[in-house]
Amino acid sequence: MIEYKYDGKYLRQRGAKAGEVEKATIRDAHGRRVARIDGKIIRDARGNPLAEFDGKCLRNPSGQKIATMDQICRQVEGTKGIALAALWLSFIRTEDAED
């Protein structure tokens, strides 16, 4: 069962806000910036690259695949795209998603 939902602005877990997208900024439930979308690169709050999204796959800075969009959509219901990938990377990512 999918317990996360993304409506284009908010990521919710069982109804409670877990994160939000504000233009190109990813914020947690308390409003703190945790990541930023810079073109097709997802950066952490300090500006260091976390991952690159090519539309299908999310890859770490060394080029290794982290997850595909289909794997992300199995955990989160919502609109596909880089914002969903950034939210997943910031709040939901688990090691078992890599298989």
C-alpha positions as CSV (number, residue, x, y, z in Angstrom):
1,M,0.0,0.0,0.0
2,I,1.3,3.5,-0.9
3,E,1.5,5.6,2.2
4,Y,2.9,8.8,0.6
5,K,1.0,11.2,-1.7
6,Y,2.3,14.1,-3.7
7,D,-0.2,16.6,-5.0
8,G,2.2,18.9,-6.9
9,K,3.1,21.0,-3.9
10,Y,3.0,18.9,-0.7
11,L,4.2,15.4,0.1
12,R,2.0,13.8,2.7
13,Q,2.4,10.7,4.8
14,R,-0.9,9.4,6.0
15,G,-2.4,12.9,5.8
16,A,0.4,14.7,7.7
17,K,2.7,17.0,5.7
18,A,6.2,15.5,5.3
19,G,7.6,18.0,2.9
20,E,6.8,20.6,0.2
21,V,8.0,22.0,-3.0
22,E,8.3,25.8,-3.2
23,K,9.4,26.7,-6.7
24,A,12.8,25.0,-6.9
25,T,13.2,24.5,-3.1
26,I,12.4,21.4,-1.1
27,R,11.3,22.1,2.5
28,D,10.6,19.8,5.4
29,A,7.4,19.9,7.5
30,H,8.9,22.7,9.6
31,G,9.8,24.9,6.6
32,R,13.5,24.3,6.7
33,R,15.2,24.0,3.3
34,V,16.6,20.5,2.8
35,A,17.3,20.5,-1.0
36,R,17.2,22.6,-4.1
37,I,16.4,21.7,-7.8
38,D,19.0,23.3,-10.1
39,G,18.1,22.3,-13.6
40,K,18.3,18.5,-13.7
41,I,20.6,18.4,-10.6
42,I,19.2,18.0,-7.0
43,R,21.4,19.7,-4.5
44,D,21.4,19.6,-0.7
45,A,20.8,22.7,1.5
46,R,24.5,23.6,1.3
47,G,24.6,23.3,-2.5
48,N,26.4,20.0,-2.9
49,P,25.0,17.8,-5.6
50,L,23.0,14.8,-4.4
51,A,21.7,13.4,-7.6
52,E,21.0,14.0,-11.3
53,F,17.6,13.2,-12.8
54,D,17.3,12.5,-16.6
55,G,13.6,11.9,-16.7
56,K,13.7,8.2,-16.1
57,C,16.5,7.5,-13.6
58,L,17.9,9.2,-10.6
59,R,21.7,8.9,-10.5
60,N,24.2,9.9,-7.8
61,P,27.1,12.3,-8.7
62,S,29.4,9.5,-9.7
63,G,26.8,8.2,-12.2
64,Q,25.4,5.1,-10.4
65,K,21.7,4.6,-10.6
66,I,19.9,5.3,-7.3
67,A,16.3,4.5,-8.5
68,T,14.0,4.7,-11.6
69,M,10.9,6.8,-11.7
70,D,8.8,3.5,-11.6
71,Q,10.5,2.5,-8.4
72,I,9.8,5.9,-6.9
73,C,6.1,5.8,-8.0
74,R,5.7,2.4,-6.2
75,Q,6.3,4.3,-3.0
76,V,4.7,7.7,-3.8
77,E,1.4,8.4,-5.5
78,G,1.6,11.6,-7.5
79,T,2.8,13.6,-10.6
80,K,6.0,12.2,-12.1
81,G,8.9,14.6,-12.4
82,I,12.1,16.0,-10.8
83,A,10.1,17.5,-7.9
84,L,8.8,14.1,-6.9
85,A,12.3,12.6,-7.3
86,A,13.7,15.3,-5.1
87,L,11.1,14.8,-2.4
88,W,11.6,11.0,-2.5
89,L,15.4,11.4,-2.3
90,S,15.1,13.9,0.7
91,F,12.4,12.1,2.8
92,I,11.6,8.6,1.7
93,R,14.7,6.9,0.2
94,T,15.5,3.5,1.6
95,E,18.3,1.1,0.6
96,D,15.9,-1.6,-0.6
97,A,14.7,0.8,-3.5
98,E,18.0,0.0,-5.3
99,D,17.1,-3.6,-6.2
